[in-house]
Amino acid sequence: MKDEVTGFLQDLVRFDTTNPPGNETLCANYIAEVLEREGISSSVTESEPERGNVVARLDGGDQETLMLLGHTDVVAAEPEHWTHPPFSGKLVDGTIWGRGTLDMKGMVAAELMIFLLMHRQRIKLNRDLVYAATADEEAGKGHHGIGWLIDNHPDMVDTRYVLTEGGGADIQIGGSQFFTVQTGQKGIFRFLLKAKGRPGHGSVPHDENAVVRLSQALARLGTERFPIHPSPTLKAFLEGIADTQDEQTASHLRGVLDPEQSDDALLRTPFDNDTIASIRSLLRNTLSPTMLDAGSKINVIPGEAVAWVDGRLAPGQTDETILAEIEPLLGEDVTVEVDQYSPPIEATIESPLYETIVDVVGSHEPDARVIPALMTGGTDAKHILPRRPDTLVYGFMPMKQREGEEEGSLIHGHDERVTVENLLFATRVLYDVVMEFCTD
Ligand SMILES: [Zn+2]
């Protein structure tokens, strides 16, 4: 399957599905043709012109359905910064180059390969297996992909279990190796911060300047370190690592969950700086002011000033609990106007699918452990869970980081690429997960 899955990924990368505008129908039609050649029927449905989603199903027994889900849109690329053009899908010395190789056409290709193999090998499935390659995960509010399918073609994508992007990359800590399964992600709470004041002439300053009020509120919100709200997933992640470490390292890892010493303990853990920053965010609600708007003339004090703030919610938190943390910091005549709210997500690891992943990773990498992980960013889980709260969505694209070459850090960056070796590793591990989970 090496050449076949490599070819799928190269072909998929060559369709420019930068979102916006997306044009995911290019990928959807391609995949539908691949399935068609194999004798598998599929449906391509468009949420808007050129925003295509492709879904196919292999019928199986009466156990709860598993869906292999991927998104076919990608983020923009600036070709001038790339060694090989971002939509070339070039294969150079065992590495496939291009936007989407990691996020996430690689997994779309691997899942396609697995789906074809199940059909080709006439595997007797104990449950239905659904394959879905959908639009619109990367941009804005993502209304044209899996969420749209659930709203408009609910039967097509009816499932209990979903495997998609998110976790999977291995991490090495203190001589131990771990593979993550993403079981949760932070919520989104984006809002406009509006300060009202008294308009006036710039030559006569007064104490009710909206720009000053907004600035003071922003300075407070933007520098506040909110209290920690450790979630079961983060606890399991840190405990899972602590179990393999020496006593002192283990106590620093566990200390991260203790409000009294969290920040100091975190700095003493063996994580790299990026991981430390990300765990610090995963522990609590965070706010990042990102855009500003006030006034239109340098000599006129405006009556209003506005900032946009990107807020993220720790698991277990809601719009109400974050507002309770924000409100004491606002100050006079500053108000919050909610722009976007989607609650955090946290899936249980007490499930047969999670157990299967643990088993299969154990058979491929006997020394590695599987641990659940949270992500600061989002996946399509955020479109599924609000509509179908009983779905278990796991992010698992198994990959091995090679020393000095962190593929994960290329996601959304320049020179995104994946080794054929890693693509094959992912395909084999995921194939075994599907085989074990979907056969008796
Ligand atoms: Zn993605």
Boltz pocket constraint, residues with backbone or C-beta under 6 A from the ligand:
constraints:
  - pocket:
      binder: B
      contacts: [[A, 71], [A, 103], [A, 104], [A, 137], [A, 165], [A, 378]]
      max_distance: 6.0
